[in-house]
């Protein structure tokens, strides 16, 4: 039987805006097992980003319960949430969020620096992750010397550096062209096949089809939650794109 990694029960998030209360989530109950690849979808204002912030420990719910790997996260202090973000969750963002004046290696090392890991171990672990994402020859390049896809690979290596239990990807292909998007999705699919749990926010249906399960939000509620019937295989699509055209 699969083991739940993420469980939310009647999760509610409200914001006070002036004299009004805005309800972003209206009682979300979702379970995501270890090793799943889930795409969270929905229009602007649907609640998908709020949900991502809550399961990423970037915010706390107004009401309800959130359990990560069996631990009740809902009422933890800010410091405790920060520790979980640093050690148990890897984040991948649309705009990469890399430090512009530091190398790929230094960017990947950053979470280890915050965690007080000695320099020799930081270098070794960061270098290993960069090799794994195909950037062995770009370790000392700065972000401006890298393509968008390479920058996103650096961001993925950074997300993996602390051996997280969960990767949260927020529109990871939003700033990339079609081919580079395929390369990033291939990397996420490989990570998922190796056992990593991936939760990805996207508004693109073709990108959501690389996941194994889609959850659709609307007006702070789960509108649909279903497995993907025809999963896109990013590696196969890349191979097909490289194949020469066949004449009629």
Buried (B, 14 or more C-beta within 10 A) or exposed (E): EEEBBBBBBEBBBBEEEEEEEEBBBBBBEBBBBBBBBBBBBBEEBBBBBBBBBBBBBBBBBBEBBBBBBEEEBBEBEEEEBBBBBBBBBBBBBBEBEBEEEBBBBBBBBBBBEEEEBEEEEBBEBBBBBBEBBBBEEBBEBBBEEBEBBBBBBBBBBBBBBBEBBBBBBBBBBBBBEEEBBBBBBBBBBBBBEEEBBBBBBBBBEEBBBBBBBBBBBBBBBBEEBEEBEEBBBBBEBBEEEEEEEEEE
